[in-house]
Amino acid sequence: MIPSRRGVLRGAAAASVPLISGISSGQAFASAADSHRPGHSSTALGPNVLVFDPSMSDASIQAKVDAVFAVQESNQFGDERFALAFLPGTYTVDINVGFYTHVLGLGASPSDVVINGHVTVDAQWFDGNGTQNFWRAAENLTIVPPDGLERWAVAQAAPMRRVHIKGDMTLWPSPPGNRWSSGGFLADSVVDGQVESGSQQQWLSRNDTFGSWNGANWNMVFVGTQGSPAQSFPTPPHTTVDRTPVIREKPFLTVDRHGSYQVFVPALRTDSTGTTWAKGPAKGHNIPLSHFHVARPGDSAAQINRALSAGKHLLFTPGIYDISAPLRVNRPGTVVLGLGLTTLRSTHGNTVIEVADVPGVTLAGLLFEAASHHTPVMLRVGHGCSRRRHRTDPTVLFDIVARIGGALPGGAGVSVQIDSNDVVLDHLWLWRADHGLDNTVGWTVNPADTGIVVNGDHVTAYGLFVEHYQKYEVLWQGEHGRTYFFQNEHPYDVPTQTAWRHGSTLGYAAYKVGDRVRDHHAWGLGSYCFFNLNADIYTDCAYEVPDTPGVVFTDLMTVCLNGAGGGGILHAIDKAGDPVQNGFATYYMKSYSNGVTGV
C-alpha cells in the first residue's frame, strides 16, 4: 500500500474537547484512586492517576476507562492528563487509549497484570486517519485480545514498552476511512504472533521478540529484535541490526508484596537481544516512593529544586507544570519520571531541566513545551565540553517529547542539547508544530531553530523523530555518535526560498554531522518534504556529512510529497542521490561513506 501524504492529512487541529459531565480537570476520578490504598496511599500519585485493583468489578473499571476515553479521544491540544494504573491481577476490560493517556501495569513483570481484552489505539475520531495519534503510552502489561488481534495504530510520541501480546498485532487503523498511520516505537516487548505493519510509514522495534513480521512502506528498523525480518533495504525497506550495543530500559512504577509503591530501575545491558524479562525477573534495583518528591501541578520550580538538592528523586503526577526557572538535576543516579504525559512548560524563556555532567541520571516520560517567545535551550544534559566518560553508568533519556506551537504560541532555539559523553537517547519526538489551535502555528508564530544538538562524544540514539525546525533539525558535533532510526519532515510552512537558505545553500539539511567529526554511524534514516504554500521551495540535501571514511550512513531515503510547483529535495546526502520533487517520489540509498554510494 502506498503511504499517505501526511502533510495534506493533518489539516486543521482538533479542538479541545469539553470535559464530560461529572468530571472536572484536576480532580477526575478521585474515587477510583481512593478505592485502593496500599502502603503509600494511591492518592499520593495525584488525582488524575486512576488505580484499579482486581477486587473492583470489571464493569465499574470499564465505565471509568470509557469515561476517560470520551474526554481524550480527540482532545489533541487539551490540558487534561491521565494515567490508568492496574495493580497485579487479571482484568476483563477493553481499553481505548486516547490523547495524554498512559496505561501501566504495577507489577514486577508484564505477566503480573493481565488484560483479557484490547489495549487499543484507533483513528475513527479522525475518519480513520492515524497520522495524528500522538501523546499516549502503554507499558508493563500482558494483553490477551479475545479475537487474537491487538491494534496500536499510532504516529509519533506513542511508545509501547514491556508488553506481552498473546496474539497478533496490527499497526494501522480499522476500517472505514483511509487507514493511514505514521510512526511508532516498540521496546522490550513480545508479540507471540505476527506483527502487521499495514500502512505504517516508519517504525522502530528495539529489543523485542516477534513470532513474525509482515509489511513495510518507507523505513522499518529493527535493533536487537528476535524474529525480525532479514536485512533487505530497500526492497523491502527493512534495516536489521542484530544487537543493541548499549541500553538501560525505562524505569517503571511498581507495587511490592507489602503494598508499597516503588520505582524499578533496570540494569544496563550491552550487545543485547530480546527483552529484559524473557528468562525471569529483570535485573535492576528498586527505589522506594518515599525517596521521591511526588510533584503535582502547581509545584514551583523552587519547591522542586529544594527536593532535588535534598537528594530526592522526582515523580511528576499527570498534569501541566509551569516552570519559571531551570530544574537542576545534579546528583548522580537521579530518576525523573513522568506519569500521564507530564507536560513541563518553559514560561520565562528558561531551560526547563538542566542535568549536570554526572553519571546514571534518568529522564523519562516528559513533554517539554515552549510557553514564552524564545527559550534558547529547553533541555540540557551537561554544560560545555567535557572529558568525563560515563560508559558504565550512562545518563538515559526515555520518551522525551518537545513541542513548539500547537497548543500555544512560543519559540525556541534548541529543544535538546547533549553536552555530556555516553548519553543514551531512547525515543525522542522533537516537534515544531505544523498544525494546532488557532494562532499557535506559523513561520513567525512558533519559530524554532534546531531539534537536537549533540556535542558530547559516544552518544547513542534509538529513535530520533525530529520535525519541522527552521534550521538544521539534528546537528551532531560529537565524536563516535550512533543513531538507529531517524524520521524527519522539513518545515511545511516555508514562505519563500529566500527564507529557506543559508549562504548559497538552499534550505538546511535535516541531519547535519559537524564538519570536524571523524567518526559517526547511522542506520535507517528517512527525511520527507511537503512544502504546503506552493512556493516552489527546494532543499539542497537531506543529510550533510563531512568527507571522511569514518562517517557512514546506511539505509537512507528521501521522499517528496509535493505536487508540481511545490519544490523538493535535490540530493539525498551531500551531492549524492537523485532529486525528489514535483509529485510523489521516493529515493533510496543503501549506504554512503566518503563519496562512495550504494544505490
Buried (B, 14 or more C-beta within 10 A) or exposed (E): EEBBBBBBBBEEBBEBBEBEEEBEBBEBBBEBBEBBEBBBEBEBBBBBBBBBBBEBEBEBBBEBBEBBBBBBBBBBBBBBBBBBBBBBBBBBBBBBBBBBBBBBBBBBBBBBBBBBBBBBBBBBBBEBBBBBBBBBBBBBBBBBBEEEBBBBBBBBBBBBBBBBBBBBBBBBBBEEBBBBBBBBBBBBBBBBBBBBBBBBBBBBBBBBBBBEBEBBBBBBBBBBBBBBBEEBBBEEBBBBBEEBBBBBBBBBBBBBEEEBBBBBBBEBBEEBBBBBBBEEEBEBEBBBBEBBBBBBBEBBBEEBBEBBEEEBBBBBBBBBBBBBBBBBBBBEBBBBBBBBBBBBBBBEBBBBBBBBBBBBBBBBBBBBBBBBEBBBBBBBBBEEEBEEBBEEBBBBBBBBBBBBBBBBBBBBBBBBBBBBBBBBBBBBBBBBBBBBBEEBBBBEBBBBBBBBBBBBBBBBBBBBBBBBBBBBBBBBBBBBBBBBBBBBBBBBBBBEBEBBBEEEEBBBBBBBBBEEBEBBBBBBBBBBBBBBBEBBBBBBBBBBBBEBEBBBBBBBBBBBBBEEEBBBBBBBBBEBBBBBBBEEBBBBBBBBBEEEBEE
